Amino acid sequence: MAENRTEMMVAGMSFLAGCLVGGAAGLLYASQSGMRARCHLGNLAGDG
């Protein structure tokens, strides 16, 4: 039982670490300013 709980904890922490790394990479490699990105996303949402 303790091993299963530890495995679940490791999996959850790995997922959170991946989310943080992905978010940081997205911010570092963003190609547009915030205003331009919001306009672009708004246009994409309006197309659907």
C-alpha positions in Angstrom: 0.0 0.0 0.0 2.8 2.4 0.9 4.6 1.7 -2.4 1.5 2.5 -4.4 1.0 5.8 -2.6 4.7 6.7 -3.2 4.3 5.9 -6.9 1.2 8.0 -7.2 3.0 10.9 -5.4 6.0 10.6 -7.7 3.7 10.6 -10.7 1.9 13.7 -9.5 5.0 15.6 -8.8 6.4 14.6 -12.2 3.3 15.9 -13.8 3.5 19.2 -11.9 7.1 19.6 -12.7 6.4 19.0 -16.4 3.6 21.7 -16.3 6.0 24.2 -14.8 8.8 23.5 -17.3 6.4 23.6 -20.2 4.9 26.9 -19.0 8.3 28.4 -18.5 9.4 27.3 -21.9 6.3 28.8 -23.4 6.9 32.1 -21.8 10.6 32.2 -22.8 9.9 31.3 -26.4 6.8 33.3 -27.0 7.1 35.1 -30.3 4.6 37.9 -29.8 3.8 40.5 -27.2 0.8 40.0 -24.9 -1.5 42.3 -26.8 -0.7 40.7 -30.2 -1.1 37.2 -28.8 -4.5 38.1 -27.3 -5.6 39.6 -30.6 -4.5 36.5 -32.5 -6.2 34.1 -30.0 -9.4 36.3 -30.2 -9.4 36.0 -34.0 -8.9 32.3 -33.8 -11.8 31.9 -31.4 -14.0 34.0 -33.6 -13.3 31.8 -36.7 -14.7 28.7 -35.1 
